[in-house]
Each structure stands twice: as C-alpha cells, then as structure tokens.
Amino acid sequence: MKEQEREELHRTIWAIANDLRGAVDGWDFKQYVLGMLFYRYISENLASYVNRGEWDAGNKSFEYAKLSDREAESARRDLVSVKGFFIFPSQLFSNVREKAAKDENLNETLSGVFRAIEDSARGTESESDFAGLFDDIDVNSKKLGATVEQRNDRLVKLMNGVGEMKLGDYKDNTIDAFGDAYEFLMGMYASNAGKSGGEFFTPQEVSELLTRLAVGDKKEVNKVYDPACGSGSLLLKAAKVLGKEHVRLGFFGQEINITTYNLCRINMFLHDIDYDKFDIALGDTLTTPQHWDDQPFEVIVSNPPYSIRWEGDADATLINDPRFSPAGVLAPKSKADLAFIMHSLAFLATNGTAAIVCFPGIMYRGGAERKIRQYLVDNNYVDAVIQLPDNLFFGTSIATCIMVMKKGKRDNAVLFVDASEECVKVTNNNKLTEANIKSILALVAERKEKVEHRSRLVHRDEIAENDFNLSVSTYVEQKDTREKVDIVKLEAELKEIVERETKLRAAIDKIVAELR
C-alpha cells in the first residue's frame, strides 16, 4: 500500500473506533471491530477465489455474490478443501450489510452466519483453525446496547464502518491492507489500554528487530514458532521479512488467553496465511506444550509475559520434563521467565536461532535462576544479550533485554550489546527507528571483541568469574555523559568569588559603621 493510502485507512479506522466505542471499553470493543474486519475479509477472499476461477475460464460476467445459495452449494466441498471454510452468497459480508439497516433481527442473522462459517469446517482438516473463531464477537452482548434495537443499531454502524474501509478491490486481491488495518487497530487499542491490552501486543519495531535477529542472513527457513504468541505479530513479522512462501512448513504458536488465541488465528487469515500453513494452539505452554510433534523450529521469536507465576516445583513431574531437566533446577514458581527460555531452547533446531525478550532481573538474580544461567553459558547456548531502551512497550516502562540463543555457535563467548540509547522519543514512549534497528543488527553481525561503550565479546571464563551474571552493564562500560569539569579553572573562579565577597562584605561593614 502507498503511504498516503495507509494514512487514510488509519484515519478511517480511528474515526470508526471513536464512533463505536462510546459505552464499550476500547480494548473490549476492539474484538468487535477486528471480528467484523475478519468477516469482511473471508467473505471477499472466498468470493475473489471463486470469481477468478470463473473469469479465467472465460465467464467474465460471473459474480459469486449474485448466485443463489442453492447454486453455490455444489461448490461447498471443493471450497472447504482449498480455503478451509464455506460461505453461502446470502451470508457474504456485502450481502448481509446491504440488508442490515432494515433487518430487525440483524443480531440473530449475524450469529447464524458466524455459526454456519465455523460449522462449514467441522469434520475437516481446518476444523481446529475455525472452531470458536467468532466466540468473542457476541452480537447479543449488552455491551453493545441494553435493547436488541440498540444492539442492532450499533451492529449496522459497525458493518458500515468496516465496509467503507478502503482496503482495495478484492478483485485485485490487495490483502496486505487487511493485515495493515489489523496491526493499526491492535497498536491503537494497546496504547490506550495499558497493560490489559499492551500485554498482547509487541510493537512492530521490536518485532522487526527480534525477527531479523532470529532469521539472520537466511533466505528460507523450515518453521517459525512463538511459545507465547499473543495476537501473532511476531510470527507474521517473519512472514513479512522472509516472504511467507519462504517459510516452508508454516507458522506455529501457543497462547493461554482464549480471546488472544482467537485474535491470533484471525490475524493469520487477515495476512493471507492459509489454514494449512499455521497451527496455533490454546493452552499453557509451560505445563501442556502442544507442539512436541512439530519441533524443532529453525526460527523462534517471543515476548513471553514477565515474571508470571507457574507450577514450578509444585509439580513434581516438571523436573523430569526433558525441556527443564537438563538444567537440574526449575525456574522459581513466582518467576517463570527462564522456564520460557528453557522451553524455547528445547524446541530449537540445531541450525536455528531463538530471539526472546526478557525481564532484566533474570540476568543477575541468584538461586535457581543463576543455576539455569550457568547451564546456558556452560553449554554455549547464549549467543548474545542486548540491552534495549526503556519505555518501548505498551503498559510498562521497564528497560527489557533480548537473549539470542543458538545451538551451533562457532565461538565460546557471549556478545553483550548496549542499545539503551538506540531510540527516539515519541510522545510518552521510546521507539526504535529503522536506523536504530540496523545499528543493533550490525553490532550483532560483526561480533567484534569490543566497540567502546556499545558492545563487547566476553568469553565463558570471565562470565563465570562474574558468577554467571548476564547483565549487559557488567561487561559494557556506559559512556560518561556528565559534564567534564576543569578543576584548576574552577578553583581560580572560586578564589575570585571569595575575594569579591570579602571586598563586598568590607564595603557593607563600612556603610553600617557610618550609619551608626
């Protein structure tokens, strides 16, 4: 999309959101906006696919949206096989929207359409990708209005707002616009929702840095994985960086929050990732991992929740879990951060790279966390630790860091990078620019012994001497930005001030004596 078109789209989305979210909290209401955007997308995606097939066969006047449901029924099996779902012409977004203002039962109409779309995948390979996708779009919720009439009035506004978004003519298949609309909406709501929304969303610039760290100079990888995938922004950044066709076996992720899990699957579709190219699972990654049969993964990117509680040693079976047992100790029950690190390492391919955002405390705290760090360093899995600026993320101002892990390193050292100044200030937050990202990536790629105040390659023995502390500030000396003071000059100035004060005091004393 051209920048001008993108800006216009963003203005339209902002206007729709402001118009619709009066009585409904912004973060809660986003699921209605995103859900309707998804409904429009799959309607146009399916119609476009059928239309192109007919046009290519010479039937230039064909329009799927104008067929009767009975005529369309014959194509159901083939469409479910290829697209993963089926929608009758009467149920397409455009046709439902056309009648919405006069439909006194619009809420029931939409509920029936959503149920029918999910049911169309039942018993097929795509069932798990569509099951419950519309659960969070409760068209009968009192959040939309106290009466059916009020709810339907809002639904009409919602359909019209989403329908008027300039997302390109589906005949031209400009799918990127849908993905862009999703990302803008998520960012907009996350920035206004504090932790309740921000915890589900990694800013695009951080996603870009993480992904490029994990992809490196590869042009193609087997699979991309995120063990705490949220709304899927990190997985899809890999699709953007590499091109989705260069992720041969697809995108894998797990998410514990059901609303966010649904958003992630919707996000996959909105970015034109076919149902057979992604596998997003619901559940607790640490205690019930769902991708044992799919690992190892060549690229792992993640921004797991910071310092959350987990079962830890309260579950006696976890110390024997092959993901955690190699370290001989479990991450503390009150701080699961290093459990995510160990899980990711276990699922990492020997030729792969994992880039994970970390809470800074895990780099220096003692106890079990120190023992896990020792295991990681002794086995030469830590490739780099990068200190990020503070205030980069929605809902938290802490200065996080990134741990980069590899199983096939060429040296027995860890690169420490101080990128705490690599940012620009935008309103209340800091932001990574393209230049900042390139600067950090260059330091990682060059892997020099020392770049003053910026990076340092530290061998295992020195890390051991520092009790396996992996904080960047332990190894990279920060630049002293304090003003330099010329002591000789300062002493001369002070002497002059004292002399002047003495003369002034004498003059005052003389005046006082005369007045007496």
C-alpha positions in Angstrom: 0.0 0.0 0.0 1.1 3.5 -0.7 1.8 5.6 2.5 -1.0 8.0 1.6 -3.5 5.2 1.3 -2.2 3.7 4.6 -2.6 7.0 6.4 -6.2 7.4 5.0 -7.0 3.9 6.2 -5.7 4.7 9.6 -7.8 7.9 9.9 -10.9 5.9 8.8 -10.3 3.2 11.4 -9.7 5.8 14.1 -13.0 7.5 13.3 -14.9 4.2 13.3 -13.5 3.2 16.6 -14.2 6.5 18.2 -17.8 6.5 16.8 -18.5 3.0 18.1 -16.8 2.6 21.4 -18.9 5.0 23.5 -20.4 2.7 26.1 -17.9 -0.1 25.5 -14.3 -0.1 26.8 -11.9 0.4 23.9 -9.9 -2.8 24.5 -13.1 -4.9 24.8 -14.7 -3.3 21.8 -11.7 -3.9 19.5 -12.7 -7.6 19.2 -16.0 -6.4 17.5 -14.1 -4.2 15.1 -11.5 -6.9 14.4 -14.1 -9.6 14.2 -16.2 -7.7 11.6 -13.0 -6.9 9.7 -12.3 -10.7 9.6 -15.8 -11.4 8.5 -15.4 -9.0 5.6 -12.0 -10.4 4.7 -13.0 -14.1 4.5 -16.2 -13.1 2.5 -14.1 -11.2 -0.1 -11.4 -13.8 0.0 -13.8 -16.6 -0.9 -15.7 -14.6 -3.4 -12.5 -13.5 -5.1 -11.2 -17.0 -5.3 -14.4 -18.4 -7.0 -14.7 -15.4 -9.3 -11.1 -15.6 -10.5 -11.6 -19.3 -11.4 -14.7 -18.5 -13.4 -13.1 -15.4 -15.1 -10.0 -17.4 -16.1 -12.4 -20.0 -17.6 -13.9 -17.3 -19.8 -17.0 -16.5 -17.7 -16.2 -12.8 -17.3 -19.6 -11.7 -16.0 -19.7 -14.2 -13.2 -20.2 -12.9 -9.6 -20.3 -15.3 -6.7 -22.2 -12.8 -4.6 -25.1 -12.9 -7.1 -25.6 -16.7 -7.1 -28.4 -18.3 -5.2 -27.4 -20.4 -2.2 -28.7 -23.5 -3.9 -26.4 -22.8 -6.9 -23.4 -22.3 -4.6 -24.0 -25.5 -2.6 -22.4 -27.6 -5.3 -19.0 -25.9 -4.7 -19.0 -26.4 -1.0 -16.8 -29.5 -0.8 -14.1 -28.1 -3.1 -14.1 -24.7 -1.4 -13.7 -26.2 2.1 -10.9 -28.4 0.8 -9.0 -25.4 -0.6 -9.9 -22.5 1.6 -10.9 -24.4 4.8 -14.4 -22.9 5.0 -17.6 -22.1 3.1 -19.9 -19.1 3.0 -23.2 -19.0 1.1 -23.7 -16.0 -1.2 -26.5 -14.8 1.0 -24.1 -14.9 4.0 -21.3 -12.8 2.4 -20.5 -9.6 4.3 -21.6 -7.4 1.4 -25.0 -9.0 1.1 -25.7 -9.0 4.8 -24.6 -5.4 5.1 -26.8 -4.4 2.2 -29.9 -5.5 4.1 -28.6 -4.8 7.7 -30.4 -1.4 8.3 -33.8 -3.0 7.6 -33.1 -6.3 9.3 -34.8 -6.2 12.7 -33.1 -9.5 13.6 -29.6 -8.5 12.5 -28.1 -9.8 15.7 -29.6 -13.2 15.0 -28.7 -13.1 11.3 -25.0 -12.4 12.1 -25.0 -15.0 14.9 -26.3 -17.6 12.4 -23.8 -16.6 9.7 -20.9 -16.9 12.2 -22.1 -20.3 13.4 -22.5 -21.5 9.8 -18.9 -20.5 8.8 -17.5 -22.4 11.8 -19.7 -25.4 11.1 -18.6 -25.5 7.5 -15.2 -26.6 8.7 -16.4 -29.2 11.1 -15.1 -32.7 10.5 -12.4 -31.4 8.1 -8.7 -30.7 8.4 -9.4 -27.0 9.0 -11.8 -27.6 11.9 -9.3 -26.6 14.6 -8.5 -23.4 12.8 -12.1 -22.2 12.6 -13.6 -23.6 15.8 -14.7 -20.8 18.2 -13.2 -18.1 16.0 -16.3 -15.9 16.4 -16.8 -16.6 20.1 -15.6 -13.2 21.2 -18.0 -11.4 18.8 -21.1 -11.7 21.0 -23.7 -9.9 18.9 -26.2 -10.3 21.8 -24.0 -8.7 24.4 -25.4 -5.9 26.5 -22.1 -4.1 25.9 -23.5 -3.3 22.5 -26.7 -1.8 24.0 -29.4 -2.5 26.5 -32.0 -3.5 23.9 -32.0 -5.5 20.7 -32.8 -2.4 18.8 -29.8 -0.5 20.3 -27.5 -3.5 19.7 -28.6 -3.8 16.1 -28.1 -0.1 15.6 -24.5 -0.4 16.7 -24.0 -3.5 14.5 -25.2 -1.6 11.5 -22.8 1.2 12.2 -20.0 -1.4 12.7 -20.8 -3.1 9.4 -20.9 0.2 7.6 -17.7 1.4 9.1 -15.8 -1.7 8.3 -17.5 -1.9 4.9 -16.4 1.6 4.0 -12.7 1.0 4.9 -10.7 1.4 1.7 -9.0 -2.0 1.7 -8.6 -2.3 -2.0 -10.8 -4.0 -4.6 -10.8 -7.7 -3.7 -10.7 -8.4 -7.5 -7.1 -7.2 -7.2 -6.5 -9.2 -4.1 -4.8 -6.4 -2.2 -4.8 -8.5 1.0 -2.0 -6.5 2.7 -4.4 -3.8 3.5 -6.4 -6.1 5.8 -3.3 -7.0 7.7 -2.3 -3.4 8.0 -5.7 -2.5 9.3 -5.4 -5.2 11.9 -2.0 -4.1 13.1 -3.0 -0.4 13.3 -6.1 -1.4 15.3 -4.1 -3.5 17.7 -1.5 -0.9 18.2 -4.1 1.8 18.7 -6.0 -0.1 21.3 -2.9 -1.4 23.1 -1.5 2.0 23.5 -4.8 3.2 25.1 -5.5 0.1 27.1 -2.4 0.0 29.4 -1.4 -3.5 30.5 -4.8 -5.0 29.8 -4.2 -4.5 26.1 -0.4 -4.0 25.7 0.5 -7.4 27.1 -1.0 -8.9 24.0 0.9 -6.8 21.5 4.6 -6.3 20.7 5.3 -3.0 18.9 6.1 -3.5 15.3 9.7 -2.1 15.6 10.6 -4.6 18.4 9.0 -7.4 16.3 11.2 -6.3 13.4 14.4 -6.4 15.5 13.6 -9.8 17.1 12.7 -11.4 13.8 15.8 -10.1 12.0 18.0 -11.3 14.8 16.4 -14.8 14.6 16.4 -15.0 10.8 19.9 -13.6 10.3 21.0 -13.8 6.7 18.8 -16.8 5.8 16.5 -16.6 2.8 14.4 -19.6 3.7 13.6 -21.5 6.9 11.5 -24.6 7.8 9.2 -23.3 10.5 8.7 -20.2 12.7 7.5 -20.7 16.4 6.4 -18.5 19.2 5.6 -20.2 22.5 3.7 -17.2 23.9 2.3 -15.9 20.6 -0.3 -13.4 21.8 -2.0 -11.9 18.7 0.6 -13.4 16.4 2.5 -10.2 15.4 5.9 -11.9 15.8 5.0 -14.9 13.7 3.7 -12.6 10.9 6.7 -10.4 11.0 8.7 -13.5 9.9 6.3 -13.9 7.0 7.0 -10.2 6.1 10.8 -10.4 6.5 11.2 -13.7 4.6 8.1 -13.8 2.5 5.5 -16.4 3.6 6.4 -18.7 0.7 10.0 -18.9 2.2 8.7 -20.4 5.5 8.4 -23.8 4.1 6.4 -25.7 6.7 4.5 -22.8 8.3 3.9 -20.9 11.5 3.4 -22.4 14.9 2.4 -20.8 18.2 0.7 -21.3 21.5 -1.4 -18.9 23.6 -3.0 -19.3 27.0 -5.6 -16.5 26.7 -8.6 -17.6 24.7 -9.5 -14.2 23.4 -6.0 -13.5 22.2 -5.8 -17.1 20.8 -8.8 -16.2 18.6 -7.3 -12.9 17.6 -4.1 -14.7 16.6 -5.9 -17.1 14.3 -7.9 -14.2 12.8 -4.6 -12.4 12.3 -3.2 -15.3 10.3 -6.2 -15.3 7.9 -6.1 -11.5 7.6 -2.4 -11.8 6.5 -3.4 -14.3 3.8 -1.8 -17.3 5.6 -3.8 -20.4 4.6 -5.3 -22.7 7.2 -2.8 -25.5 6.4 0.2 -23.2 6.9 -0.4 -22.3 10.5 -1.0 -24.2 13.8 -2.0 -22.0 16.7 -2.8 -24.0 19.9 -4.6 -23.0 23.0 -3.2 -23.8 26.4 -0.3 -23.3 28.9 2.9 -23.7 27.0 5.0 -24.5 30.1 2.8 -27.3 31.5 0.9 -28.5 28.5 3.0 -27.8 25.4 1.1 -28.6 22.2 3.8 -28.8 19.5 6.0 -31.7 20.5 5.4 -33.4 17.2 6.2 -30.2 15.2 9.5 -29.2 16.8 12.4 -28.5 16.2 11.9 -25.0 14.9 14.5 -23.0 12.9 13.3 -19.6 14.0 11.8 -18.9 17.5 10.7 -15.4 18.3 8.9 -14.5 21.5 8.0 -11.8 24.0 6.7 -14.0 26.9 4.9 -12.5 29.9 7.3 -11.1 32.5 7.7 -12.7 35.9 4.4 -14.6 36.0 3.7 -17.5 38.4 3.8 -21.1 37.2 3.6 -24.6 38.6 7.4 -24.9 39.0 8.5 -27.4 41.7 4.9 -27.6 43.0 4.5 -30.1 40.1 6.9 -33.0 40.8 6.8 -34.2 37.2 8.3 -31.0 35.8 11.8 -31.6 37.0 11.9 -34.7 34.8 10.4 -32.9 31.8 13.1 -33.1 29.0 12.7 -29.3 28.5 13.7 -28.4 32.0 15.6 -31.4 33.4 19.0 -30.6 31.7 19.5 -27.5 33.9 18.9 -29.6 37.1 16.6 -27.0 38.5 13.3 -25.3 37.7 12.6 -21.6 37.4 11.1 -20.1 40.6 7.4 -20.5 41.0 6.9 -16.8 41.1 9.1 -16.1 38.1 8.5 -18.3 35.0 10.8 -16.2 32.7 13.6 -18.8 32.5 11.1 -21.6 32.0 10.1 -20.0 28.7 13.8 -19.8 27.9 14.4 -23.5 28.6 11.3 -24.4 26.7 12.4 -22.4 23.7 15.9 -23.9 23.8 14.4 -27.5 23.9 12.3 -26.7 20.7 15.1 -25.0 18.8 16.7 -26.7 15.8 20.5 -27.3 15.8 20.8 -24.8 12.9 18.2 -22.4 14.4 18.2 -19.1 16.4 15.8 -18.0 19.1 15.4 -14.3 20.0 13.4 -13.7 23.2 12.5 -10.5 25.0 13.5 -10.9 28.7 12.8 -9.2 32.0 16.2 -7.8 33.1 16.1 -9.4 36.6 16.7 -12.9 35.1 20.1 -11.8 34.0 21.5 -11.2 37.5 19.3 -12.8 40.2 20.7 -15.7 42.3 19.3 -19.0 43.3 17.7 -21.2 40.7 17.9 -18.5 38.0 21.7 -18.3 38.5 22.0 -22.1 38.1 19.9 -22.0 34.8 22.2 -19.2 33.5 25.2 -21.3 34.3 23.7 -24.2 32.4 23.1 -22.0 29.4 26.6 -20.5 29.4 28.4 -23.8 30.2 26.7 -25.4 27.2 27.4 -22.4 25.0 23.8 -21.7 24.1 23.8 -17.9 24.7 24.8 -16.1 21.6 24.1 -12.5 22.6 22.4 -10.4 25.2 21.1 -7.0 24.0 20.0 -4.2 26.4 17.1 -2.3 25.0 15.9 1.2 25.8 13.2 1.7 28.5 9.6 2.7 27.6 9.5 0.7 24.4 6.4 -1.4 25.3 2.8 -0.6 25.9 1.9 -0.9 29.6 5.4 -1.0 31.0 8.3 1.4 31.2 11.0 -1.1 32.2 14.1 -1.5 30.1 13.9 -5.0 28.8 16.6 -7.0 27.0 16.8 -9.7 24.3 18.5 -13.1 24.7 19.6 -14.6 21.5 20.3 -18.4 21.6 21.9 -20.8 19.2 22.9 -24.5 19.4 25.6 -24.3 16.8 27.8 -21.5 17.8 31.3 -21.0 16.4 32.9 -19.5 19.5 32.6 -19.9 23.2 31.7 -16.4 24.1 28.6 -14.1 24.5 28.2 -10.8 22.7 26.9 -8.1 25.0 25.3 -5.1 23.3 24.2 -1.9 25.0 21.4 -0.5 22.8 19.9 1.5 25.6 20.3 4.8 23.7 19.1 3.4 20.3 15.7 5.1 20.2 13.8 8.2 19.5 11.2 9.7 21.8 7.6 9.6 20.5 5.1 11.2 22.9 5.5 9.3 26.2 7.2 6.3 24.7 10.5 5.5 23.1 10.6 4.0 19.6 13.2 2.1 17.6 13.8 3.6 14.2 15.0 1.7 11.1 18.4 3.3 11.7 18.4 2.0 15.3 17.5 -1.5 14.2 20.2 -1.5 11.5 22.8 -0.3 14.1 21.9 -3.1 16.5 21.9 -5.7 13.8 25.3 -4.6 12.5 26.9 -4.9 16.0 25.5 -8.4 16.3 26.6 -9.4 12.8 30.1 -8.0 13.2 30.6 -9.6 16.7 33.7 -7.6 17.4 35.8 -8.1 20.5 35.0 -4.6 21.6 33.2 -1.5 20.4 33.7 1.2 23.1 30.5 1.8 25.1 28.5 -0.3 22.7 29.4 -3.9 22.6 31.8 -6.5 23.9 32.5 -10.2 23.2 33.0 -11.9 26.6 34.4 -15.4 26.9 32.9 -18.0 29.2 35.6 -17.8 31.9 35.0 -14.1 32.5 31.3 -14.7 32.8 32.0 -17.5 35.3 34.2 -15.1 37.3 31.2 -12.7 37.5 29.0 -15.6 38.9 27.3 -16.0 35.5 25.8 -12.6 35.6 24.5 -11.8 32.1 23.6 -8.1 32.6 25.0 -6.0 29.8 26.1 -3.3 32.2 28.5 -5.8 33.8 30.5 -6.0 30.7 29.9 -2.9 28.6 31.0 0.3 30.2 28.4 3.1 29.7 29.6 6.3 28.3 30.0 9.0 30.9 27.7 11.8 29.7 28.4 14.0 32.7 29.9 17.4 32.0 33.7 17.5 32.4 34.9 19.9 34.9 38.3 21.8 34.7 39.4 21.7 38.4 42.2 24.3 38.0 39.8 26.7 36.3 37.1 26.1 38.9 39.5 26.7 41.8 40.5 30.0 40.2 36.9 31.1 39.8 36.1 30.2 43.4 39.1 32.2 44.6 37.9 35.2 42.6 34.4 34.9 44.1 35.7 34.6 47.6 37.9 37.7 47.1 34.9 39.6 45.6 32.7 38.6 48.5 35.4 39.7 51.1 35.6 43.2 49.4 31.8 43.4 49.3 31.5 42.4 53.0 34.1 45.1 53.9 32.2 47.7 52.0 28.9 46.8 53.7 30.5 46.9 57.1 31.9 50.4 56.4 28.4 51.6 55.4 26.8 50.1 58.5 29.5 51.7 60.7 28.9 55.2 59.2 25.1 54.8 59.7 25.6 54.1 63.3 
